[in-house]
Amino acid sequence: MWVMVMYDLPMVTEKERKIYSKFRKRMLDDGFMLFQFSLYLRHCSSRENADVHINRVKAILPPEGRIGIFAITDKQFGNIEIFNGKTHTKHEPTPVQLTLF
């Protein structure tokens, strides 16, 4: 599963910029990576693991702004077409997951 978080936060005042920076840093600390501006994603090994990270994001939501959180499967993520201008680019492969028995 892939968890995607997209957001649009106010950054007019110094206080709002600090709130934005703290939110972004806490997402990075939780393993999210920048996909494009204001869109971060994280690979999760299962729906249950995705729910854990979704709940972590919900726990750090800033008081203002618009935030969207959704989860998609590896297959759905693999169907994303990414372009840099008119040039088609490949997205990064799914991380290899370690399975312990």
C-alpha positions, 0 to 999 in steps of 0.5 A, a space after each residue: 500500500 502507498 499512503 499519500 498526504 496532500 496539503 495546502 497550508 497557510 504560510 503568511 505569518 512567521 507562526 504559520 511557517 513554523 507550523 508548516 515546517 513542523 508538520 512537514 518535518 514530522 511527516 519526514 520523520 515518519 518515513 514519508 518522502 516528497 513526491 511533488 510539492 505538497 504531496 508526500 507518500 510512504 510505502 506500507 507493507 499492509 493496510 494495517 500498517 498504512 492505518 498506523 501511519 494515517 493515524 499518525 498524520 491525523 494526530 499532527 494535523 495543523 489547526 488550519 489548511 486543507 489536508 487530504 490523506 488516501 491509500 492506494 495499492 501497489 498495483 494502482 501506484 504502478 499505473 501512475 503516469 509521471 511526466 516532466 513537461 512532455 517527457 514521460 518519466 519512470 517513477 521509483 520502484 516499490 521498495 523491497 520489503 523484508 519479511 520475517 517468519 
